[in-house]
Amino acid sequence: MMNGDLQALLDESARELGVPGAVIGIIDGDQEHVLTTGVAAADTGAPVTEDTLFQIGSTSKTFTGTVAMHLIENGLLELDTRVIDVLPDLRLADETAVQSLRIRHLLTHSGGFLGDADELPGWGDDALARNIATYGSLPQFFAPGTIASYSNAGMRLLGRVIEVVTGETFEQAVQRIVLDPLGMTETFFFPWDVITRPHAVGHVPGADGTIVPFPLWGITRDMNAEGGIVSSVGDQLRYARFHLRGETGGSALVGEATRLRMQQPQLSAGPPVEAIGYPWLLTHRGEARVVMHGGNIADIQISEFLFAPDHDLAITVLTNSGGGKALGSRIVDWCFEHLRGVSTTSAGMELRSPDMLDELTGTYDAGQWHYDVTRVGDALEFAMVFSPHIIALGIPPRPPMRLRVRADGALITDDDQAVGRTLDPSEGGPELLHLGLRAVRRR
């Protein structure tokens, strides 16, 4: 009955949300479930199977974090190692920040410099080193360790640290320390490895409203540490079993104490999560403690990955279109409610006076995009404007977001989902605003 009801939800949600294909994997105590729907590519009609590879996007950051914690556990790094002591040629726009930047800041998204730096073309072994050499131009938004602000650039820098400490390429280090011990034989970084295997293609809305394939890989090699992994649902479940229970077919990636430490709050964060671990994103669903990440490759492949350590439950959802975000949320909600009796209800809270919203309007810079924020009645409208080089890729624009401001400063959607927050003056507000886990600066 469980599989039948969930399969029906998966099929119906995929049709309604314009998701050509998806696969979900669930660890439910001593049972595992894998369900699929639809096609890997709308033009070929190839079905999604358990073997279909999907780009998992930023869930890759937890692999990078796991490698870093392995090196720390083995005495090759420390959490308080200065990054410049590993990378003496590192330059940031703020020299004080360079001197104070620690490994723990990279793991907790608190380096303080612009988090969405441009990528560079090229697939050579020097890809990360070439990109890090450009960091001298990244603006510093706040001092390292001050607040959490989601940082692709910081995770990229951590990947380069891993290369220097291990003497391997980043991908070789992940293979040796994570993939091989877990038997993850269907997980890859390079497109030439993926192209010979069944794999999903990303999709976007076409001119006539249909969902059509979009010929974009979406990742360059210098982005592998932050989002480059391509994997099957089976391998994602292998990864989940380790971080949920410590299970591995080979040597442990990290010891039990380190594995659990990675899942503990290290720095508070703003909605939609509560805190950052090393480098897991931490929150609650009802009373259930949730350790999570997920990924988004240019709104064409979107994934969910999360587990509830105290409930022996893990869920992964892999999809091949922008509608996958809503689909993943539905699947996760269903699993918590029907498998564990856990539901999330909004407590509700008074809204900030509309007259107080004007101080938040303006243009906020996030590097690869900016938000034009205007007041519309009792709410704020956030128009996300991609930079020219993102637009040139052909990625469809996102519709504006209508967000209200609660009395506690949370930015909430019309269905009361918190997605950001205002910042106190001590944190840099109102010139800084926190949205989508990122601190963005008003121009």
C-alpha positions as CSV (number, residue, x, y, z in Angstrom):
1,M,0.0,0.0,0.0
2,M,2.8,2.4,0.9
3,N,4.5,2.0,-2.5
4,G,1.2,2.2,-4.4
5,D,0.2,5.4,-2.7
6,L,3.6,7.0,-3.0
7,Q,3.9,5.9,-6.7
8,A,0.5,7.6,-7.4
9,L,1.7,10.8,-5.7
10,L,5.0,10.7,-7.7
11,D,3.3,10.1,-11.0
12,E,0.6,12.8,-10.4
13,S,3.0,15.4,-9.1
14,A,5.4,14.9,-12.0
15,R,2.6,15.4,-14.5
16,E,1.2,18.5,-12.7
17,L,4.6,20.1,-12.1
18,G,6.1,19.5,-15.5
19,V,8.8,17.0,-14.4
20,P,9.6,14.6,-17.3
21,G,11.4,12.1,-15.0
22,A,12.3,11.4,-11.4
23,V,13.5,8.7,-9.1
24,I,13.1,8.6,-5.3
25,G,15.0,6.5,-2.8
26,I,13.9,5.9,0.8
27,I,15.6,4.2,3.8
28,D,12.8,3.4,6.1
29,G,14.2,1.5,9.1
30,D,15.2,-1.9,7.8
31,Q,13.4,-1.4,4.4
32,E,14.5,0.4,1.3
33,H,12.2,1.7,-1.5
34,V,13.1,3.0,-4.9
35,L,10.4,4.4,-7.2
36,T,10.7,5.9,-10.6
37,T,8.5,7.9,-13.0
38,G,8.7,9.3,-16.5
39,V,11.6,9.7,-18.9
40,A,15.2,10.7,-18.7
41,A,14.9,12.8,-21.9
42,A,11.6,13.9,-23.5
43,D,13.0,13.7,-27.0
44,T,14.2,10.1,-26.8
45,G,11.6,8.7,-24.4
46,A,14.2,6.7,-22.5
47,P,12.6,5.7,-19.2
48,V,14.0,6.7,-15.8
49,T,15.3,3.5,-14.1
50,E,17.2,2.8,-10.9
51,D,20.4,3.0,-13.0
52,T,19.7,6.5,-14.5
53,L,22.3,9.1,-13.5
54,F,21.3,12.5,-12.3
55,Q,23.3,15.6,-11.5
56,I,22.9,16.0,-7.7
57,G,24.2,19.6,-7.6
58,S,25.1,21.0,-4.2
59,T,24.7,17.8,-2.3
60,S,28.2,17.4,-3.6
61,K,29.3,19.9,-1.0
62,T,28.7,17.3,1.7
63,F,31.2,15.0,-0.1
64,T,33.7,17.8,0.0
65,G,33.0,18.4,3.6
66,T,33.4,14.7,4.4
67,V,36.8,14.6,2.7
68,A,37.9,17.7,4.7
69,M,36.7,16.1,8.0
70,H,38.6,12.9,7.1
71,L,41.8,15.0,6.6
72,I,41.2,16.7,10.0
73,E,40.6,13.4,11.8
74,N,43.8,12.1,10.4
75,G,45.8,15.1,11.5
76,L,46.5,16.6,8.0
77,L,44.4,19.7,8.7
78,E,42.7,21.3,11.7
79,L,39.5,23.2,11.9
80,D,41.4,26.3,12.9
81,T,44.1,25.9,10.3
82,R,44.5,29.2,8.4
83,V,43.7,28.8,4.8
84,I,46.6,31.0,3.8
85,D,49.0,28.6,5.6
86,V,47.9,25.9,3.1
87,L,47.5,28.3,0.1
88,P,50.1,31.0,0.7
89,D,49.3,32.7,-2.7
90,L,45.6,33.2,-1.7
91,R,44.4,36.8,-2.2
92,L,41.1,38.3,-1.2
93,A,39.9,41.9,-1.5
94,D,40.2,42.3,2.3
95,E,43.7,41.5,3.6
96,T,42.4,41.2,7.1
97,A,40.0,38.5,6.0
98,V,42.8,36.6,4.3
99,Q,44.7,36.5,7.6
100,S,41.8,35.3,9.7
101,L,40.1,32.9,7.3
102,R,40.0,29.3,8.8
103,I,39.0,25.9,7.5
104,R,36.0,25.9,9.8
105,H,34.7,29.1,8.0
106,L,34.8,27.3,4.6
107,L,32.9,24.3,6.1
108,T,30.2,26.6,7.7
109,H,29.7,29.0,4.8
110,S,31.0,31.9,6.8
111,G,34.0,33.1,4.9
112,G,32.3,36.4,4.3
113,F,33.4,37.0,0.7
114,L,31.0,36.9,-2.3
115,G,29.7,33.4,-2.4
116,D,28.7,33.0,-6.1
117,A,31.9,33.7,-8.0
118,D,32.1,33.2,-11.7
119,E,33.4,29.9,-13.0
120,L,36.1,29.5,-15.6
121,P,36.0,27.2,-18.7
122,G,38.4,24.3,-18.9
123,W,38.6,20.7,-17.8
124,G,42.3,20.5,-17.0
125,D,43.7,19.4,-13.6
126,D,44.5,23.1,-12.9
127,A,40.9,24.2,-13.0
128,L,40.5,24.8,-9.3
129,A,43.9,26.6,-9.0
130,R,43.1,28.9,-11.9
131,N,39.8,29.8,-10.4
132,I,41.1,30.5,-6.9
133,A,43.7,32.8,-8.4
134,T,40.9,35.2,-9.3
135,Y,39.6,35.5,-5.7
136,G,41.4,38.8,-5.1
137,S,38.5,40.5,-6.8
138,L,35.7,39.1,-4.6
139,P,34.1,41.7,-2.3
140,Q,34.1,41.0,1.4
141,F,30.6,41.3,2.8
142,F,31.5,40.5,6.5
143,A,34.3,39.3,8.6
144,P,35.0,35.5,8.5
145,G,32.9,33.6,11.1
146,T,30.4,36.4,11.6
147,I,27.3,35.0,10.0
148,A,26.5,32.1,7.6
149,S,26.0,33.0,4.0
150,Y,25.8,30.1,1.5
151,S,29.1,30.1,-0.4
152,N,29.9,28.1,-3.5
153,A,33.1,30.1,-3.7
154,G,34.1,29.0,-0.2
155,M,33.4,25.3,-1.0
156,R,35.5,25.7,-4.2
157,L,38.3,27.1,-2.0
158,L,38.0,24.1,0.3
159,G,38.3,21.8,-2.7
160,R,41.6,23.5,-3.6
161,V,42.8,23.0,0.0
162,I,42.0,19.3,-0.3
163,E,44.1,19.1,-3.5
164,V,47.2,20.7,-1.9
165,V,47.0,18.7,1.3
166,T,46.5,15.3,-0.4
167,G,48.7,15.9,-3.5
168,E,45.8,14.6,-5.6
169,T,43.2,16.2,-7.8
170,F,40.0,17.0,-6.0
171,E,38.2,14.2,-7.8
172,Q,40.9,11.7,-7.0
173,A,40.6,12.5,-3.3
174,V,36.9,12.1,-3.3
175,Q,37.2,8.8,-5.2
176,R,39.7,7.4,-2.7
177,I,38.2,8.7,0.6
178,V,34.5,8.5,-0.1
179,L,33.4,6.7,-3.3
180,D,35.6,3.6,-3.2
181,P,35.0,2.7,0.5
182,L,31.2,3.0,0.0
183,G,31.2,1.0,-3.2
184,M,29.7,4.0,-5.1
185,T,30.6,2.7,-8.6
186,E,27.8,4.7,-10.3
187,T,29.0,8.2,-9.2
188,F,31.1,10.4,-11.5
189,F,32.4,13.9,-12.0
190,F,33.2,14.0,-15.7
191,P,30.7,14.2,-18.6
192,W,32.7,11.7,-20.7
193,D,32.1,9.1,-17.9
194,V,28.4,9.9,-17.8
195,I,27.7,10.0,-21.5
196,T,28.3,6.3,-21.9
197,R,25.7,5.4,-19.3
198,P,21.9,6.0,-18.9
199,H,21.6,9.6,-17.7
200,A,19.0,12.3,-17.3
201,V,18.9,15.4,-19.4
202,G,17.7,18.7,-17.9
203,H,14.4,20.3,-19.2
204,V,12.9,23.8,-19.4
205,P,9.5,25.1,-20.5
206,G,9.4,25.5,-24.3
207,A,7.9,28.4,-26.3
208,D,4.6,26.5,-26.6
209,G,4.4,25.7,-22.9
210,T,5.6,22.1,-23.2
211,I,8.7,20.9,-21.3
212,V,11.6,20.4,-23.7
213,P,15.2,19.1,-23.2
214,F,17.8,21.8,-22.6
215,P,21.3,21.0,-23.9
216,L,23.4,22.3,-21.0
217,W,25.8,20.4,-18.7
218,G,25.7,23.3,-16.3
219,I,29.0,22.6,-14.5
220,T,32.6,23.4,-15.3
221,R,35.4,21.4,-13.6
222,D,36.3,24.2,-11.1
223,M,32.7,23.8,-9.8
224,N,33.1,20.1,-8.9
225,A,33.7,20.7,-5.2
226,E,30.5,22.7,-4.9
227,G,28.2,20.8,-7.2
228,G,29.8,18.5,-9.8
229,I,28.7,15.0,-8.8
230,V,26.5,12.8,-11.0
231,S,25.0,9.8,-9.3
232,S,22.4,7.0,-9.3
233,V,19.7,6.6,-6.7
234,G,21.4,3.4,-5.4
235,D,24.7,5.2,-4.8
236,Q,22.8,8.0,-3.1
237,L,21.3,5.5,-0.7
238,R,24.7,4.0,0.0
239,Y,25.9,7.5,0.9
240,A,22.8,8.1,3.1
241,R,23.4,4.8,4.9
242,F,26.9,5.9,6.0
243,H,25.9,9.4,7.2
244,L,22.6,8.1,8.8
245,R,24.1,5.0,10.5
246,G,27.8,4.8,9.8
247,E,27.4,1.8,7.5
248,T,30.1,1.1,5.0
249,G,31.3,-1.9,3.0
250,G,34.9,-0.8,3.3
251,S,36.8,1.5,5.6
252,A,34.9,4.2,7.4
253,L,35.2,7.6,5.8
254,V,35.4,9.3,9.2
255,G,35.0,7.9,12.7
256,E,31.7,7.8,14.6
257,A,32.4,10.9,16.7
258,T,33.4,12.9,13.6
259,R,30.3,11.7,11.6
260,L,28.0,12.8,14.4
261,R,29.9,16.1,14.9
262,M,29.3,16.9,11.3
263,Q,25.5,16.8,12.0
264,Q,25.7,19.2,15.0
265,P,25.0,22.9,14.8
266,Q,28.2,24.9,14.4
267,L,26.7,28.3,13.3
268,S,23.1,29.6,13.4
269,A,21.6,30.4,10.0
270,G,18.5,32.0,8.6
271,P,15.4,30.4,7.0
272,P,14.9,28.0,5.4
273,V,17.3,26.2,7.8
274,E,18.2,26.7,11.4
275,A,21.9,26.1,11.5
276,I,25.0,24.9,9.6
277,G,27.0,21.8,10.5
278,Y,30.2,20.6,8.8
279,P,28.8,21.4,6.2
280,W,25.3,19.9,6.5
281,L,22.2,22.1,6.6
282,L,20.2,21.5,9.8
283,T,16.6,22.1,10.6
284,H,13.5,20.4,12.0
285,R,10.3,19.1,10.5
286,G,7.8,19.2,13.4
287,E,9.8,17.6,16.3
288,A,12.1,15.6,13.9
289,R,15.7,16.7,13.6
290,V,16.7,16.9,10.0
291,V,20.1,16.8,8.4
292,M,19.9,17.8,4.8
293,H,21.2,19.2,1.6
294,G,20.0,19.4,-2.0
295,G,21.1,20.6,-5.3
296,N,20.0,22.8,-8.2
297,I,21.8,22.7,-11.6
298,A,20.6,25.8,-13.4
299,D,16.9,25.0,-12.7
300,I,17.2,22.0,-15.0
301,Q,18.1,19.2,-12.6
302,I,17.0,19.5,-9.0
303,S,17.5,17.1,-6.1
304,E,16.7,16.6,-2.4
305,F,18.8,14.6,0.1
306,L,18.0,14.4,3.8
307,F,17.8,12.2,6.7
308,A,16.3,12.2,10.2
309,P,18.9,10.6,12.5
310,D,16.5,10.0,15.4
311,H,13.9,8.5,13.2
312,D,16.0,6.1,11.1
313,L,14.7,7.7,7.9
314,A,16.5,9.0,4.8
315,I,15.1,10.3,1.5
316,T,16.6,11.3,-1.8
317,V,14.7,12.7,-4.8
318,L,16.4,13.2,-8.2
319,T,14.6,15.1,-11.0
320,N,15.2,16.6,-14.4
321,S,13.4,20.0,-14.5
322,G,12.7,23.1,-12.4
323,G,9.5,21.6,-11.2
324,G,11.5,19.1,-9.3
325,K,11.8,21.4,-6.3
326,A,8.1,21.3,-5.6
327,L,7.9,17.6,-6.4
328,G,10.7,16.9,-3.9
329,S,8.9,18.9,-1.2
330,R,5.8,16.8,-1.7
331,I,7.6,13.5,-1.5
332,V,9.5,14.5,1.6
333,D,6.3,15.8,3.3
334,W,4.5,12.6,2.5
335,C,7.3,10.4,3.8
336,F,7.5,12.2,7.2
337,E,3.7,12.2,7.6
338,H,2.9,8.7,6.4
339,L,6.1,6.9,7.6
340,R,6.8,8.7,10.8
341,G,3.6,10.5,11.7
342,V,5.4,13.9,11.6
343,S,3.8,16.9,10.1
344,T,4.8,20.5,9.9
345,T,2.4,23.2,10.8
346,S,3.0,27.0,10.6
347,A,2.6,28.7,14.0
348,G,1.7,32.0,12.4
349,M,3.0,35.4,13.6
350,E,2.2,39.1,13.3
351,L,3.5,40.8,10.2
352,R,5.7,43.8,10.2
353,S,3.9,47.1,9.5
354,P,3.8,47.9,5.8
355,D,5.2,51.3,6.5
356,M,8.4,49.7,7.8
357,L,9.0,47.8,4.5
358,D,10.3,50.8,2.6
359,E,13.7,50.6,4.3
360,L,14.2,47.2,2.6
361,T,13.6,48.2,-1.0
362,G,16.5,48.6,-3.5
363,T,18.8,46.4,-5.5
364,Y,20.7,43.7,-3.7
365,D,23.8,42.1,-5.4
366,A,24.4,38.3,-5.3
367,G,27.2,38.2,-7.9
368,Q,25.7,36.1,-10.6
369,W,22.3,37.8,-10.2
370,H,20.7,40.6,-8.3
371,Y,17.3,41.2,-6.7
372,D,15.3,44.3,-7.5
373,V,13.2,44.7,-4.4
374,T,10.1,46.9,-4.5
375,R,7.2,47.3,-2.1
376,V,3.8,46.1,-3.3
377,G,1.1,46.8,-0.8
378,D,1.8,44.9,2.4
379,A,4.6,42.8,0.9
380,L,7.9,43.0,-1.0
381,E,8.4,41.8,-4.5
382,F,11.8,40.3,-5.3
383,A,12.6,40.3,-9.0
384,M,15.6,38.0,-9.6
385,V,17.7,39.3,-12.5
386,F,20.5,37.1,-13.9
387,S,23.8,38.5,-15.0
388,P,24.4,38.7,-18.7
389,H,26.6,35.6,-18.9
390,I,23.9,33.6,-17.1
391,I,21.3,34.9,-19.5
392,A,23.5,34.0,-22.4
393,L,23.2,30.4,-21.4
394,G,19.5,30.5,-22.2
395,I,18.4,29.7,-18.7
396,P,14.7,30.8,-18.3
397,P,14.1,33.7,-16.0
398,R,12.4,33.1,-12.7
399,P,9.1,34.8,-11.8
400,P,9.2,37.5,-9.1
401,M,8.7,36.4,-5.5
402,R,6.1,38.0,-3.3
403,L,7.4,37.9,0.3
404,R,5.9,39.3,3.5
405,V,8.0,40.3,6.5
406,R,7.1,38.8,9.9
407,A,7.5,40.7,13.1
408,D,10.6,38.6,13.9
409,G,12.2,39.6,10.5
410,A,11.5,36.4,8.6
411,L,10.7,36.7,4.9
412,I,7.8,34.4,4.2
413,T,5.8,33.3,1.2
414,D,2.1,33.6,1.0
415,D,1.8,30.0,2.3
416,D,3.9,31.0,5.4
417,Q,7.1,29.3,4.3
418,A,10.1,31.2,5.6
419,V,12.8,31.6,2.9
420,G,15.0,34.4,4.3
421,R,15.3,37.1,7.0
422,T,16.2,40.7,7.6
423,L,19.5,41.3,9.4
424,D,20.1,43.3,12.6
425,P,22.4,46.3,12.3
426,S,25.0,44.3,14.2
427,E,24.9,41.8,11.4
428,G,25.1,44.4,8.6
429,G,21.4,45.1,8.1
430,P,19.6,46.7,6.5
431,E,22.4,47.0,3.8
432,L,22.6,43.2,4.0
433,L,19.6,41.0,3.5
434,H,19.5,37.2,3.9
435,L,17.6,35.3,1.2
436,G,18.0,31.7,0.0
437,L,20.7,31.2,2.7
438,R,22.8,34.0,1.2
439,A,23.7,37.4,2.6
440,V,23.2,39.9,-0.3
441,R,24.3,43.5,-0.3
442,R,22.4,46.5,-1.3
443,R,24.0,48.5,-4.1
